Amino acid sequence: MPENSEEKVVLEIQNLYVGYYRDLNILQDITIKVRKNKITAILGANGVGKSTALKAVFGFLRPNAGDVLLDGESILNVPAHQRILKGMAYIPQQPGVFKDMTVEENLELGGWTFRKNKKLVREKIEANYERFPVLKEKRKQITGELSGGQQRMVEISRTLMVEPKVLLIDEPTAGLSKMLAEEVYEMLSMLTTQHNLSILIVDQEIRQALKISDYVYVLELGRNKFEGPASEFTDLKQAFWVGG
């Protein structure tokens, strides 16, 4: 499936081999490109290495071979905490909000790297309130009292405090009701169209991921199986693992 060569690639995974042991690779020779201001999805059945790919890209796992490029520069030897400073952010599958703190306190923690600049922290918080007005209404509320979708919104907003260029997000709607999941997917689409964010998403919600994604990679047994624009996968979904 041909790519649009005019679209800028901001993140590239090149021929990556990754495993939890040197002699056992979960991912084998995978190649993925994330295009600027687009949502790129990694899809596949359980256990194919989708989450492992995100951990390797963010630096939590050291690849056994291959490379990861951010804006054309290898970040393979850059520690995970420094990748944030280079414009990359990561939201894991398990919720990471501080439930006993207020919404605003959670956002303040997102500005920890520039915490001494109180004016800048305040500006970033206000920018997040503009993106997500519901959070401004609930800024003094304890985060654990919010709905699951709103907690996910707090987590994403806290991550956006550092204004990343690329956001890696693992199973964004895991454990959420269908209604709340729709809310989160709409929010992710809005971030690319209105806030110049490029997103790499791992998801088992195939149909929803296809709806919001621009480009899709399908993994099978830790390898690239298919790739192409999401629109081309509507008729292909019956060909692999999506039934009904």
N, C-alpha and C positions, 0 to 999 in steps of 0.2 A: 504494500500500500504506500503510495508516494507521499512525501512530506511537502509542506509548503516551505520552500527554501528562503522565502522572504521573512519568515517569522524568526525573531531573535531567540536563540536558546540561552537561557540564563543558568540552567543547571544541567549537567550531563554526567550520566553514569556510564563509564566505558568498560566493557568486558569484565565485569565484576565477578569475582569468586569470593564468597563469604561463608564462613562456618564458625561454629563455636569451638572447633578443634582444627588444627592445621591440616589434617589428612581427611577431613570430612566436610565438604562444601555443601551447604544448603542451597546457595545460589551459585549457578554455574554459567559464567560468560554472559550475564545479563547486560543489556545496553538500553538506557532510557534517557530521553531528552525532555526537559521541562521548558516550555516556551513562555515568553514574557507575557504577563497579564492573562494567562490561560490556566485552566484547571486540567491537570494531567492525572489520570487515574491508573493505579495498578490494581488489576482484578485477578481473581483466581480462587480456586477452592482452598479450604483449610489446609494449612501445612505446606503450602508451596513456597513460602519465604517472603511474603509481602511485607510483614512487619520487620523481618530481618533486614530487608532492603533499606527501610527508613532508618533503622538503627545504624546501619553501616554508613549511610549518607551523612548522618548527623555526627558520626564519630564515636558512637557508643561501642561499635564493633570494628575491629581492624580487618580490612579485607586481606585475603591471602594473595590476591592478584587483582589487577585492574586499577582504575582511577576514578576519582570524583572531581569534576571541574565546576567551579562557581565563577560565572562571567569569564570563562575561558582559562581560569587559573586553578591549578591543582590544589586541593585543600586536604589531601590525604594525610599530611603530617600536622595538620592544624587540630589542636584539642577541641573537644565538643564545646566547651565554654567560650572559646575564642571564635568559633564559627558563628555564634550569635553576633559578635562585633562585626563580622564580615557580611551580615545581612541574612542569616539563615535562622529560622526558628522551628521548633519541633513540639507538637502536641501529641502525647502518647494516648493510647486507647483508654487507659484507666483515668478517671477524673482526677484532676490535680488542683482543684480549688481548696482554699483554706476555709472550711465550712463554718468555723467559729469566729471568723472575721467578717467585717462588713464588705460590701461590694467595693467601696472606695479603697479600703485598706488592701484588698487583693490587687487592685490596680496600682496602688503605690508600690507594692512589692515588685510589680513588673518594671518599674523604673529604678530598680536597685542599682544598676550599673552607673546611673547618673544622678543618684539620690542627693548629692550635695548641691545640685542645681535645682532648687525647689521651684523656681519659676518654670523651668523646662518640664519638670514632673507634672506641674499643674496644667501646663499647656497640652501635654500628651493625654492627661486624663480627660480634659475638656474635649479634645479631638475624638476620644472614644465615646464620650457621651453624645457627640454629634452623630457618630456612626450608629450607635445603639441607644436611642432616646429612653428606652425602657430602663436601662441601667442608671440613668440620671435620676429617674423617679425613685429607684430603689437603692440609691447610693449608700444610705445609712442603714440599710437592712442587712441582717446577718445572712451571709451567702447560703448557708445550709437550709434556710427557710424558703429559698427560691425553688422554682420548678427545675426539672432536669435540663430542659432546653435553655433556661435562663442561666443555670450554672455553667453550661457549656459556653454560653455567650460571654460570661465573665472570664472564663479560661482563655477564650480566643482574644478578648479585649486586653487581658493582661499581657498576652504574648505580643500583641500589636503595639504595646508601649515602646518597644525598641525599634519599631518601624522596619520590620524585615522586608527584604526583597522577595524571599522565597519562604513559603510556609509548608512544612511537612506535617501532615495530620493523619493519624491512624484511627480508623473506624470512628468517624466523627459523631455517629448517632447510636453507638452501641448502648443498649439498655434503655433507649428512649422510646416513648410511644410514637405511633405513626405521625400524629399531629405535631409533636415536638421535633421529630426528625425533619419534617417538611420545613419547619422554621429554621433549623440549622442549615439545611441545604440552600435555602434562599439566601441566608446570610453569607455563605461562602461564595455564591454567585455574585452577590453584590460587592464583595471585597475585590474581586478581579475586575469588574466593570467600572467601579467608581473609585477604587483606592490603589490601583496600580500594583496589585499583589499577584505573584505567581504561586500556584498551589500544586503540590504533589500529594495526592490523596490515596490512601489504601482503604478499600471498602469491600464488604461482602454484600452490601445492598446493591445488587447489580443494576437493577432498573433505575434506581434513583441516581446512582453514580453516572450512568449513561446519559441521564437527562441533563446533568449540570456540567459534565466534562466536555472538554474540547477535543482531547486526544486520549487514547486508551492503549494500555499495554496489558496483555493477558499472559500470566505466567502459568506454566505447567511443569511440575516436578523440578522447580527451581530454575527453569530456563524460559527465555522468550518463546511464546507460542504464536501470538498474533499481535499486530499493532496497527493503528490507523485512527482516523477521525471517529469520534464517538457516533456520529450519524451513520457510519457504515456498519456499525455493529447491531443495528436494530434487527436485521434479518439474519445475522449470524448467531444470535444468542441461543437458538435452538441447537446449533451445531456443537456446542460444547456442554456447559453444565447447567444452563438455566432452563428449567422446565416451565410448562403452562403458558 
